[in-house]
Every structure is written in structure tokens, then in C-alpha cells.
Amino acid sequence: MFPSVREVLELDPVRNGAPRVVAGERGLDQAVRWVHSSEVPDIATLLRGGELVLITGIGLPLDDAGLRRFITDLADVGACGLAVEMGRRYSQRLPGVMVRTAEELGFPLVELHRGTPFVLITQAVHGMIVDAQLAELRATAEIHQRFTDLSVEGAAPAEVVAQTAALAGAPVVLENLSRQVLAYDAAGGSAELLLANWESHSRAVQPPGRTGHDAEAGWLVTVVGARGQDWGRLLIRLPAAAPAARHVILIERAASALALVRLTHRDDVEQQTQTALLTALLRHTGPVDDVVVRARALGVPLERRHLIGVVIRPGRAETAARALREAALTGLAGALDDGSAGILLALRSVEEERDALHRLAVRIRAIADGDVVVAAGEAVATPKEARRSLLEASQVAMSVRHVASGPGEVVRLADVGLPGLLHMLRDEPRLQTFVEQELGPLLAHDARHPREQLLGVLRMYLECGRNKSAAAEHSHLSRPAFYERLARIRRVLGVDLDSVRVCLSLHVALLALDALRD
């Protein structure tokens, strides 16, 4: 909000005075809160700190001790600098004792070698301060409006963090209490560099209070929580010695929005983050490399791991996450859609696969209410292939016709059989065309004669292995009646029901029809 001494020296009214810094250059970045002009020797008693003092020197003490005391008193009260107009008291240069004392204290001492009305300098500096204050007020108003909109819209944590980074113009990280990254925005920089060794780096950041700036580490930090329960920290990368007031307002307003997200959503922020990562892998909503970086910061390394996609149906994200924890396994867990949850297991070696899947399935069934399908895809070796494993697991879960009874049983692609394969292909137009070619006339006949339902007769005949007597008995029809209906099916379809090839084709068409109707 306040200009530095260095910035004041660049103003036109000051430059017209031909300024020359003769001591205390290391203090030129101090903030100028006000400009004060006076010739009284005890001016230090009138100051509160942060003032740039303008004098001609006519009121300065005559002795070296008095001059040394004058400079020391200004530095002690927190004045940020002294500018002396040359020509009234001193013609060429300031006394050496003033220069030496100012240099020892790091107190900026400036000679003005051309006459300049002090009022012009005062007006210019105060104009800068007022303009900065107005800009600060506008920025604060924008911050409040932006986060109010995000809260009303129910924005996800990643959106809140992205907006914070955009308003701060700096990297932002949201972490949980275990120093695992829940969301981040590198503000155009390198995510790898930002999150490298994050846990150890974060633990070294120790600001004072709930909101504070660790100048040595270069982070502005605030605690995130609500209702007396803290659950994380929000950090903005600000290497400056002291953050601006708007940055403090920004980080605290963002933390409030994040706390509201957690209160208004059933899933906690970490769960939402894991769901977002799984979604990014499945739907290509983000680069795989970005998912890898975010997962690693969350404590789930995906590189150099044996990755297996697992789908629970029906299932919820909470069930998947809890089962993963209780089975002591590492991975990402989240919701895939309204009816299923997914897990991407990250194992250290292929030898762990069988035992890990068994343990996971046991915990899932112990936690879930009712029967569930636990399906797993083929294991892959890289994060870029993880999508294939997750998709296969999802397809297998959708294809299972009967829920497995064993608590540790996991369904794989090899277990789904022909019905499962047809279920996976149900959206394929060629399969739909095949069903119409094989069964279309019979379906049309049943639609015109709903009391006959010849499709059911054909199904029973094929499921009984073309044993007419057994099929008639299971259909609760007399054999003559059953034979007569078979004859009618032959006429409608124009096929030989004694042909193995024909019956095989019809049976596959019936299974495909079931898959289409699911």
C-alpha cells in the first residue's frame, strides 16, 4: 500500500531536485507512510515511524555530537529517511559525521542538489499513498465478491484455490494436517518444483498465529477449519518481507470459503480431491503428469508402481476410501458415478496383487450394505495406462450377472463369460443389427400377439439344450402345445430349429437382447 523510499526517489518532483543517496542504501526499500517537513532539531519527538523527513538543514545542530544524535533519533523512532536540500546550510556535501552515522544505521540519507518545493514532493507521495489505498480497497471488494460467488455456487476446493492464485498472482497450496496436498495452483510456474518434497518443506514453514507470514520460508499461511475443528492449511507463496494487507484478507477469505465447502458437502475435501484425480484419468479432463504430481503430493505415488483399477458396484466413495484404509493399501478412491465407486491401487510389486485384492474385497463387503460386485481390471505399469485398467474394471462390474458369494472374491474380465462380453458390446450398432436380424420377426409377432409370447418358448427350448420334453415341462405346457409353438417359431423365423448352428446363433441373439435391455 505504501511506496518505498526507492520509489519516492523516482518521482518527478524528487528527480528535479537531483537527488543523490550518500548513505543507508540498504534501507531504501522501507515503506514511506508519510512525508514530513520541519526545521526543528528535535523533530524526532513529532514522528510516529515511517516518515520521510525533508529539511534544508538551517535548524540542525552545529556540533558533531548534535548531528550524530539528530540522525540517531530519527532512526530510533522509525523514520524511513532524510532528504536535505543543499544550498541553504550546506553547499556541496553533508557533514561527514551525518553520513557515517546514517551508513552505520542503514538509514537513507539523500542530498537534493537543486531547489525543489517540498510541497510538490509531499503532494506526489501522498497522491501515491491515496491511490494505493483506493486500489487496495477495490482489490479487497473484488476479493469479497469473488469468494461470495464461489461460496454460493458451491465451488470445489480446486476452484477456490485457482481463484486465490489468480488474485494473489502467486502459487497457492491447500494441504491437510498431515501435510498432504489437497489442491494447488502453481500460478503458471512448475508444479514439480512447487511440490517437490512438499511434506518436509511444509513442516519447516512455521508462521506466528493462525494467520502469519514466515519471511524466511517465504509463505503466507492461514489455518483452515470451522466449528472449532481445523483440518488443513492454506499457503500463498510470498517471498516479500511483509505481505500486503490485501493478501492477508485474500488468504483468510479463501480459507473461509474452503471451510464452507467442507460444511456444505458430505464428502470431505480430501475425498473430493481423490475423486477429481480419478475423473481426470478416466475422462481426460487433465494431463496425466498433473495427476501424478497431485497424487504424489497427496501421499499416493503412482510412478514405478503396479497399478490396478477396481470398481465397486453399487458403491460409494466413502466405502472405497474406508476399505482402502482398513486394508492398509495405498491408492486413490472416489466416486465414478451415482451407482459406483472406483479405486486405483498402487502396489509396489506384482507379487502383492492377489493378496491385496483379496484383502480389499473382504473389507469392501464388510463395510458395504448389501451385496456388491467388486471388479478389477488388468494391472498396468504406468499412470498413462491406468485409464485402461479402470475402464476394464468398470465394464466388468457392469457385465456381472450374479453377485459373487465369497467375501474376498474379485471379478476379472476372464470371469464374465459370454453374457458379460455381450453386455460390454451392447452399444455396438453391429450387435444391435445382429439381434434384429435373428429375432426381429419373432419380436414383431409377439408384439402383435401378446398372449402367445413365442420368445419365451424359444428361450426355454435353447436353455434346456434343445430337449423338447424338458422344455415343455419347465414351460408348464403339454408337449403337443409346446411342439405346436416351436413349429410356429420355425415359420415366423424361417429357420431349422434342429440345426445346432442355427440354435447357437439364436441363443447368442437372446443373450445379446438381454444385454440391450439391461
N, C-alpha and C positions, 0 to 999 in steps of 0.2 A: 504493500500500500504506500510506503514512503520511499522517495528516491534516495540513492546512496550519495555520499559526498562526491564520488567519481562522476555520477550522472549530473549532479549540480554543476560541476566544473565544465560540463559540455554545453550548458545553456548559453544562448547568445549574449544576454546581459553580462554573464561572467566572462565569457570568452573576449568580449570587448574590453574587459579590464586587463587583458594579457596576463592571465594567472600563471604562477609558477609554484609548484609544490616543492618546498625546501626541506620538509621533514615529515615523518609519520606516514609514509606511503602505505604501510601495511594496514592503516586504519581507514583507507579511502572507501571501503565497502560498507562502512557503518551507515545506518539509515538516518536521514535528516528529517526529524519530526517538525522542526520549525526553524525560522531564521530570526535572529535577534541582533539588533544593532544598538550599541551603547558605548560610551567612552569612560564609564566609571571604573576605577581599578578593582572594585570588589564585585564586579558583575556576576561572579560565580554564585553569589548568595541569591541571585534573582532567577537562577535557572533550575530546571527540573530534569534535565537529561535529554539528549537527542537534538540539541540546538546547534546550529551553525552560527558562530558569532562573527559579525562584521564590525571592524573598527578602523580608524585612521591612525591610532596609536598615540594621539595627543594626550590621553589621560593615563598612559602607562607609567609605572614607577621608573625612577631614574637609575636606581642601583641594580646590580646583577641579582642580588638576593630577592628583591621585589619582583623582578621579571620572572625569575625561576618560580617563585611562589604563584604568580599570576597564571602561568601555564599549568602548573601542577594542580591548582584549584579547579581550573576548567576541566581537566581530565578527570579529577576525582568526582565531580558532580555529574559526569556522564555527557558533557558536551561532545559533539562529534567532530568539531574542527574550528579553526580560527583563520579568518582571512583578513589581512591587513593591507589597506590601501597605501601605497608608497607615495612619498612626496610631501606629506604634512609633517610627520615626525622623523621618518627615516627616508632618505633619498634613494639609496641604491640597494641596500640589503638590510635585513633584520639583524639585531644583535645576535652574536654567536651563542650567548647563553640561552636565548629563547629557542634557537634551532636545535642545540644539543639536548635540551630538556624535552622538547617535543619529540625528538627522534627516540630518546630513551623510553618514553611513554607510549610510543606508537600513536601519537596524537597529531592528526593532519594540520600542518601549518602552511598557509598559502600567502604568497606575495601577489598583490594586484598592482601591476606597473603602469596602468593607465587609469585615469579617473573614471569612475563609474557610479552613477547614482545608486545608492544602496536600495532605494525603494523599488527600482526595476528588478534587482535580484530577488528581493523579498516577494514581489508580485509573481515573478516567474516560478519560484519554488513553491509558493503557496498554491498557485494555479495547478502545478503538477500534483500536489498532495490532494487537492479537492477533486481533480479529475480522476485520480487513482481511487479515491474513496467512492466516487459515483460508480466507477467501473466495478469496484468490489461489491457495492450494493446491487448492481444489476446482475453480477455473477451469482450472488447469493440468492436473489429472487429466482434466477433460472434454475439453480440447484434445487430449491424447494419445489418449484413447479414440475421439474423433470421427475423427481422421485415421488412426488404425489401421484403423477400419472402412472408411473411404474407400479406403485402400490395398488392403485385402483384396478389396473389391468391384470394384476396377479402375475407380474413378470417373474420369470425363472431367475435363480441366482446368477447364472451366466450373463443374463441381460443386465442385471443391476451392476455387475462388475464391469461389463463393457461400457456402460454409460458413465460409471465412475472414472474409468481410464480416459474416456473421451473428454470429460470435463476437466480432469486434472492434467491431461496431456502427459501422463506418466504411467508406467506399468503398475498394475494393481493385482493383488493376490488375496484370495479368500481361503483360509485354512481352518481345519478343525483343531480341537485341543491337543490332538496327537501330532500336530504339525504336518498333517497330510493336506495336500492342496485340493480344495473342492471346486474352485473355479479361478480363472486368471485371465488377464488380458495384457499382453506384452507391449501394447501401445506401438505396434509397428516394429518392435525390436525382436530379438531372438528368444523364443520360448525356451530353447535348450539352455541358453546362458542364464536366463531368468530363474529357471527352476533347478539348475544343477546343484546337487547336494542340498536340496531345499531344507530338509529337516534340521540338519546341523546348522545351516546358515540361519534359519528362523529362530532356533533356540538361543542364538547369540544376540538376537535383537531384543533388548530389554528396555523399553521406554518407561518413563515415570507415569504412574496413574493409569486410569482406564483408557485415556487418550493421551498420547505423548509422542514426542519425536526423538528418536535415537540418532543423534547427529553423527556419531561415529559409524554406525551401520548404514545411515542414510535412508531410514524408513520412518514414515509417519504411521502410527499404529493405533487402532482402537479395538476394544473388546466387543464381540457381537453376542447378544443374548437378550432374553426377555423373561419377565416374570421371575426374576431372581436366578435364572439358570443361564449361565454363559456356556456357549457351545463352540465358539471359534474366535478368530481374529481377522480383521481386515487391514491390509497393509498397502500403502502407496509409496512408491519409490521416490523420495525427495532428498537428494544429497545436500541441499542448501542448509546453511547453519540453522535457520529457523523457518518453518513453513508459514505461508501467508494465512491470514485469518480465514479466507475462503476455503483453503484446503482443509482446515480443521472442521469447518461447517460441512464441507463436502463429505469427508470420511464419516462423520457422525450421522449425517442424514442417510448415507448409503447403508450404514450399519443398522439403522432403524428400519429401513426398507427390507433388508435381509432378515431381520428378526421377525418382521411381519409375514414374510414369505413362509417362514417355518411355522408360525402360529396358524396360518390360514390353509396350509396344505397338510394332508395326513402324512405323507412321506417326509422324512427329514431331508435336509439339504444334501447330505452325502448320498442318500438313496437316489435322489433326483439326478445327481451328477453321474452316478454309475449307469442309470437308465439312459441318460443322454449319450454316454460313450457307446453303449451297446447299439443304440439307434443310429449313431454316426457310422458304425461299422456295417450295419445291415442295410442302411438306406443311402449310403454315400453322402451324408449331409456334412461331412468334414473330412479333411485329409487323414489318412491312416497314421501318418507320422505325428500329427497333432494328438490323436487318440493315444498313441504310445506315450508321448510326453506327459499327458494329463493323467493317464493310468499309473505311470511310474511315480508321479508326484503324490498320487492317492495311495501309494503303497502296494500297487499291483503291477509288477514288472511283466511285460508281455514279450520282450525280446529274449531270444535264446531260451524259450520255454516250449513245452509240449502243450499245445492249445486244443481244447475240446469244447465244442458248443453243446450245451444241454438246454432242453426246453421242458417246462412243466406245464401240463395242460389237464384240467384247469389249474391256474396258479396265479399267485400274486407276488409282487416284488418283495414284500416283507418275508414271505415264506422262503423265497430263494436266498435272500440275504442271511436270514437266520440259519438256514440249513448249511450254508457255506461256512458260517462262523462255527457252528456246533460240530461240523465235520473236520474242523481245523484245516481248511483248504483255502488256497488263495485264488481269487478270480473276481470278475465283475458280475454283479447281479442286478437285474432290473426288470421292469415290465416291458413286454413286447407289444401287447395289445390288451383289449379288455378281458380276454379269456386265457392268456398265457403269460408266463414269466420265463426269462432266459438267464443263463449263466454261461460265462466264458471262463472255463477252468484254465489256470496257468500252472502246469505241473513242471517239476524240474526234469523229469525223465519219463520215457515211455513205460518203464517198469512200474511206475506208480499208477498207471491208468486204471487197471482193473479194480484195485483196492479202493482208489479214490472215488470212482463212480459208484461202487457198492456202498461205501460209507455215506456218500451224498444222497443216494436214493433212499437209504434207510432213514436218514434224518428228515428228508422231504416228506416221506409218508407218515413219519411220527408227528410231524408238525401240522400237515395239511388236514383239513376237514373233509372227510370222504375220500373216495377213490381218485387217484390221479395217475396220469401217464407221465413217466419220466423217460424222455428220449434223448439220445446222444448222436451227434454227427461224427464223421470220420475225423480223427486227430490230424492237426496240421502243424507245421513247424515255424510259420512266420505270421505276424499280425495281419499282413496283407491277405493271407488265406483264411483268416478267422471267419470272414463272412460266409465262405462256403460251408464251413462246419456248422455254423449257426443256422443257415438256411436248410441244410440237410436235416438237422435235428428238428427244426420246425415242421418240415414236410413229413418226417417220420411220425411226429406226435399227432399230426392231423390225420395220418393214414391208419393209425391203430384202430382196429375194430373192437377189440376186447381189452379191458384193463388187466395188466399183469397182476397176479396174486402175490408173488413173492415180494417181501419188503425191500430187498436190495436189488430187485430186477430192473434192468435198464434196457429199453428197446432200441435196437440199432437198425440200420437200413436192411440188413440181411434178414431181419425178423418179420418184416411187414408182409411178405408174400405178394401174390398177385393182386388181391384186393387193395393192399396198400399202394402198390405200384400204380394201379388204375386211379386211385384216389389222387395221387400226385399229378397224374396226367389229365385230371378232369377238366381243366381249362383248355386243353389242346383241341382245336377245331377238328382235327382229323379223327380223334377218338369220338367226338360227338357225331360226326358223319357216319362212322362205323356203326354206332348204336342205332342210328336212324335206318341205315341200310338193312341191318339184321332184324330189328324189332319194330320198325316204324309201322308196317301194315298191321301187326298184332296190336300195337298200342292204339292205333286208329280204330280197330274193330272193337276193342274193349271200351273205348270212349263212346261208341255208338250203341254197344250192348253191355251196359254196366253190370247186369245181373250175371253175365257169363264169366267174365274175368279170366280169360284164357291164359294170360301171362302167369298167373299163379299156378295153373296146371302145368305149364311148361317148366316153371321153376322147380316144382316138386319132382317132376319126371327126371330132370337133369341132376338134381341133388341126390336122388335115390339111385344114381348110377344107371339110369335108363331101365330100371327094374319096374315094370308096369304094375305088377301086383302090389309091391311095397308102396309105390307112389299113390295108387288108388286108396290103399288103407290109410296113409297119412293125410290124404285129402278128404277122408270121410265120404268117399264116393264109391258106388258099386263099380266093379270092374267094367261092365258094359258101358256105364255112363262115362267112366274115365277114358275108355278106348274111343268112344264117340267124340269126346272133346279133343283127344290127340289128333284124330282124323281131321277135325275142323281146323286145328292149328296147321296141319300139313297143307290144307287147301289155302288158308289165308297167307301163309308164308311162301308156299310153293317150294317146299324143301322135303327131303327124305329124313325123317327122324330116326331111322335105323342106321344112318351114316355117322360114324364116330367123328369124322372131320366136321360135319355139319353141326352136330351136337356140341362139339368143343367150341366152335365159333359162336353158337348161340349162348353157351354158358358164359363165355368171356363178355359177350354183349350185355348179359344180365348183370354181371358184376360191375361192368362199367356204368350201366344205368343206375345202380345203387350208389356208385361214387358220385355221379352227376346230381343225384337227388339229395345227397348229404347236405 
